[in-house]
Amino acid sequence: MVFENPIVKKILEKYRAIWSISHALSLMSWDSETYMPREGVRDRAVARAELELLRQQLLLRPDLVELVELADSVESLNDYERGVMRVLKRMIRIAKALPPWLVAERAKVTQEAMIVWREAKAKNDFNAFKPYLERIFDLARKTADYLGWEKHPYDALLDLYEEGLRTEDVNRVLGYLKSELKHVINRVISEGKYPQKHPLEEVKYDVSKMEIVNRKVLELLGYPLGVRSRLDVSAHPFTIDMGIFDVRITTRYEGVDFKRTLMAVVHEFGHAIYQLQIDPALSYTPVSDGASLGVHEGQSRFWENIVGRSREFVEYIYPVLREHLDFAAKYTPEEIYYYFNTVKPSLIRVDADEVTYNMHIVLRADLEKMVLTGEVKVGDLPELWNNYMEELLGVKPSSHSEGVLQDIHWSMGSVGYFPTYTLGNIVAAMMRKTMMREFNLYEKIASGDFTSIREWQRGKIHKYGAVYAPKDLLKRSLGSEYRPEDLVEYLVEKYLK
Ligand code: MG
């Protein structure tokens, strides 16, 4: 048994109700994004808000809080029990720190802001969004103050998305990437081996045939379709879990440029396999989830970029592509490999390749940090964005829609979220490096032995769920905290050797 302490066991009994509400909310979210009729959103919004409130109330019930305080003084807890206590204390601390008026105000402002942002983006009208963005940064600053911080208000917000992440970590990691990637990008572009465009980007596919390809690739990877998981369609691909035995992913079909839907599937598979490989003994507890957003994104980027965009993977799935996509036979695996790996400094983050991607995060993190401290005003963001973009990637947006208005995150009140994407890329490269000390990853991919790779991930990362805080997990399983050096090393090896 992983949980033996009687107080912890009592806590976990009480936690089941909270878990059950989360389970219902996840199922409702999945339905909202996939099959719910459009007008269903009215009732769903009410039910969701009420359930979220109920979950919060259950978390702050005095009997639970007292038990948590009691267990905190017990010294003989094992790692699993300590993990439960760490996660619960953190949840309670955050819930207690934020006054109800702030939570309500945030909900109200972001709900309106998301609608205004969508329209402002469509009309290229920053001024329409500006007053909302000012409110959002103002609330973010207040949130940081209520949560408490010592060195930088950004610390408090980063920690909300990535436990223990500090501004100094972000500065170190992104500062390193900013200077190193500049050279890598310049060399990749000037060598011209990896193309900026590929004819396959224009080729249309039959959606029903593409769906077969996606399902076959998922089967090859070892995704338990229909048994413990599903593949559905949504406007934006995502992964959601109802628990360890029901994990679902989605993709989208644009009808053209098939790598987009395929790579979305491989990416979400990486998220899903993390949830699926958590130790079932952790079910219904606060640790039956990934360690953090960054570690989670590390799993998805590992499968998408390091596995999915490798030569060996393209060769391995080539027969499936040829069988179902009539145009695939016109291209060799080598040509498809270059199609999967075009490199082009571009304006839009979500379309960026793995070489240029992190520059988009450097830009966002630097800007949000400065707005938070008041060094920069919201009104100055569009121009700063455009100039910084030109400095980092040599391209300049000609509209706000392709610049400061492109991402949904700020309109949702998510300030401090972006760095987790880069942490994901770093964790993926760290896993690759650590794995390669034990076996040749690329030989495994070439022979379709994805089981060995999944099992390695299970043992090092997945099985622990959120038992260890992200930095501790990385130290324990991958040798140290975030190592951006591993990411640069991987990119140099793949693109420049
Ligand atoms: Mg992801």
Boltz pocket constraint, residues with backbone or C-beta under 6 A from the ligand:
constraints:
  - pocket:
      binder: B
      contacts: [[A, 267], [A, 271], [A, 297], [A, 300]]
      max_distance: 6.0
